[in-house]
């Protein structure tokens, strides 16, 4: 993916108030100097722009030979909207792919089962907002494989590049690294914590002061740089 696309996404997220700076307590009990709330992509214009970033990132990954894909899968619940909107954005750009999503509980009437949309087949990209515990990825991979299809990647909006654990106990790998190692598929992010730091390095007076705090957080909890 191009650095320009990643920078555009960070700038878009900050301007839309999706990516905020301050002091935020994470589920792991860490005090984070930034917070990315994908739930705030909550109107048509913002969702449409977000979907374009997902679509462009997927196309770039395919063009660069990182992945090849036939369809999208959105894990309940946020992934449902993201996969649907991304499929629309891809079709608008000339790449029409099918998509499917799951429900949390199986129905015994109507179409029944847990799977909705196109039949899972071929090479499938899992579309979600972030990866934390990796539970939705595990469930998605199992569901896709159970239907005879092949999960080939997970795409997320922002990779925090943060190692597992809590405020004091720090794991060896980030959630994305765990997924890649456990399932043998890449995690593709529209942007990452490194891209956020790059943005803050050239940001205006309002955002630039946050860089040192974000860099310190990256230094303490961030994953090891790729070799």
C-alpha positions in Angstrom: 0.0 0.0 0.0 1.2 3.5 -0.7 2.3 5.7 2.1 0.1 8.5 0.6 -3.0 6.3 1.0 -2.1 5.5 4.6 -1.4 9.2 5.4 -4.7 10.1 3.8 -6.6 7.6 6.1 -4.9 8.9 9.2 -5.7 12.5 8.3 -9.3 11.6 7.4 -9.7 9.7 10.7 -8.4 12.6 12.8 -10.4 15.2 11.0 -13.6 13.1 11.4 -13.0 12.7 15.1 -12.6 9.0 14.8 -9.0 9.1 15.9 -8.6 11.2 19.0 -5.7 12.1 21.3 -5.8 12.4 25.1 -5.7 9.7 27.8 -7.7 6.6 27.3 -7.8 3.4 29.4 -7.7 0.3 27.1 -9.3 -3.0 27.9 -5.9 -4.2 28.9 -5.6 -1.5 31.5 -3.0 0.5 29.6 -3.2 4.3 29.4 -3.2 5.0 25.7 -2.5 8.5 24.3 -4.8 7.9 21.4 -8.1 6.2 20.7 -9.5 4.9 17.4 -13.3 4.4 17.6 -14.5 2.8 14.4 -18.1 2.9 15.7 -18.1 6.6 14.9 -18.1 5.9 11.1 -21.9 6.2 11.6 -23.3 8.2 8.7 -23.4 7.5 5.0 -20.6 9.9 4.0 -18.1 8.7 6.5 -18.9 5.0 5.8 -18.6 5.6 2.1 -15.2 7.2 2.5 -14.1 4.4 4.8 -15.2 1.7 2.4 -13.1 3.4 -0.4 -10.0 3.1 1.8 -10.7 -0.6 2.4 -11.3 -1.1 -1.3 -8.2 0.8 -2.4 -6.1 -1.1 0.2 -7.3 -4.5 -1.0 -6.7 -3.6 -4.7 -3.2 -2.4 -3.9 -2.4 -5.5 -1.9 -3.6 -7.7 -4.8 -1.6 -5.6 -7.4 1.5 -6.0 -5.3 1.1 -9.7 -5.2 0.4 -9.9 -1.5 -3.0 -11.5 -1.8 -5.5 -12.7 -4.4 -9.2 -12.9 -3.4 -12.6 -13.9 -4.7 -15.0 -12.6 -2.0 -15.4 -10.8 1.3 -16.6 -12.1 4.7 -17.8 -9.8 7.5 -17.9 -11.2 11.0 -20.8 -10.0 13.2 -21.3 -7.3 14.0 -19.1 -4.5 12.8 -17.7 -6.6 10.0 -21.2 -7.0 8.4 -21.4 -3.3 7.5 -17.7 -3.1 6.6 -17.8 -6.0 4.2 -21.0 -4.9 2.6 -19.8 -1.3 2.1 -16.4 -2.5 0.8 -18.1 -4.7 -1.7 -20.0 -1.7 -3.0 -16.9 0.4 -3.2 -15.0 -2.3 -5.1 -17.9 -2.7 -7.5 -18.0 1.1 -8.1 -14.3 0.8 -9.0 -14.9 -2.0 -11.5 -14.2 -5.0 -9.3 -17.5 -6.8 -8.5 -17.1 -9.5 -5.8 -19.6 -11.3 -3.6 -19.8 -11.1 0.1 -21.2 -12.9 3.1 -21.5 -12.4 6.8 -22.6 -14.4 9.8 -25.1 -14.0 12.6 -24.3 -14.8 16.2 -27.1 -17.3 16.6 -28.4 -19.8 14.1 -32.0 -19.4 12.9 -34.3 -22.4 12.4 -36.6 -20.6 9.9 -36.3 -18.6 6.8 -32.9 -19.1 5.2 -31.8 -20.7 8.5 -28.2 -21.3 9.7 -25.6 -18.7 10.7 -24.4 -17.6 7.2 -26.1 -14.9 5.1 -25.2 -13.7 1.6 -23.2 -15.5 -1.0 -22.0 -19.1 -0.5 -18.5 -19.1 1.0 -16.2 -20.2 -1.9 -12.7 -19.6 -3.2 -10.3 -17.2 -1.6 -11.9 -15.1 1.2 -10.8 -11.9 2.8 -12.1 -11.3 6.3 -13.1 -7.6 6.8 -13.1 -6.1 10.3 -12.3 -2.8 12.1 -9.5 -3.9 14.4 -8.0 -7.0 16.0 -7.9 -7.2 19.8 -8.3 -10.7 21.2 -8.6 -12.3 17.8 -11.8 -14.2 18.7 -13.7 -13.0 15.6 -10.8 -14.0 13.4 -10.7 -17.5 14.9 -14.4 -17.9 14.4 -14.3 -16.6 10.9 -11.4 -18.8 9.8 -13.2 -21.9 11.2 -16.5 -21.0 9.5 -14.8 -20.3 6.1 -12.8 -23.5 6.2 -15.8 -25.5 7.3 -17.5 -24.4 4.1 -14.6 -25.5 2.0 -13.3 -22.0 1.2 -9.9 -20.6 1.9 -9.3 -17.6 4.2 -6.4 -15.6 2.6 -6.2 -12.4 4.7 -7.7 -10.2 7.3 -8.1 -6.5 6.5 -8.6 -4.0 9.3 -8.7 -0.2 9.5 -6.0 0.5 12.0 -3.2 -1.8 13.3 -2.2 -0.6 16.8 0.9 -2.8 16.5 0.6 -3.3 20.2 1.8 -6.4 22.0 -0.5 -8.5 24.1 -0.8 -8.4 27.9 -1.7 -5.7 30.3 -0.1 -2.5 31.7 2.7 -4.5 33.4 2.9 -7.8 31.7 3.8 -7.4 28.0 3.6 -10.3 25.6 6.0 -11.1 22.8 3.7 -10.5 19.8 0.9 -8.2 18.7 -2.6 -9.4 17.9 -1.8 -9.1 14.2 1.4 -11.1 14.5 -0.5 -13.7 16.5 -3.1 -14.1 13.8 -0.5 -14.3 11.0 1.4 -17.0 12.9 -1.6 -19.0 14.0 -3.5 -19.1 10.8 -0.8 -18.5 8.2 -2.6 -15.5 6.7 -1.5 -11.8 6.5 -3.2 -9.0 8.4 -3.5 -6.0 6.1 -4.2 -2.7 7.7 -5.2 0.5 5.9 -2.9 2.3 8.3 -0.9 1.5 11.5 0.6 3.1 14.6 3.8 3.8 12.6 1.7 5.7 10.1 0.1 7.7 12.9 3.6 8.6 14.2 4.6 9.7 10.7 1.5 11.9 10.5 2.3 13.5 13.9 5.8 14.2 12.7 4.5 16.7 10.1 1.1 17.6 11.8 0.1 21.1 12.5 0.4 22.8 15.9 -2.8 21.3 17.3 -1.8 17.6 16.8 2.1 17.7 16.8 2.5 17.9 20.6 1.0 14.4 20.9 3.8 12.8 19.0 6.2 12.3 22.0 3.5 10.6 24.1 2.4 8.3 21.2 6.1 7.5 20.5 6.7 6.6 24.2 3.6 4.3 24.1 4.9 2.7 21.0 8.3 2.2 22.6 6.8 0.5 25.7 4.1 -1.6 24.2 4.7 -1.7 20.5 5.6 -4.8 18.5 9.2 -5.4 17.4 10.1 -3.8 14.0 9.9 -6.2 11.1 13.3 -7.6 10.0 
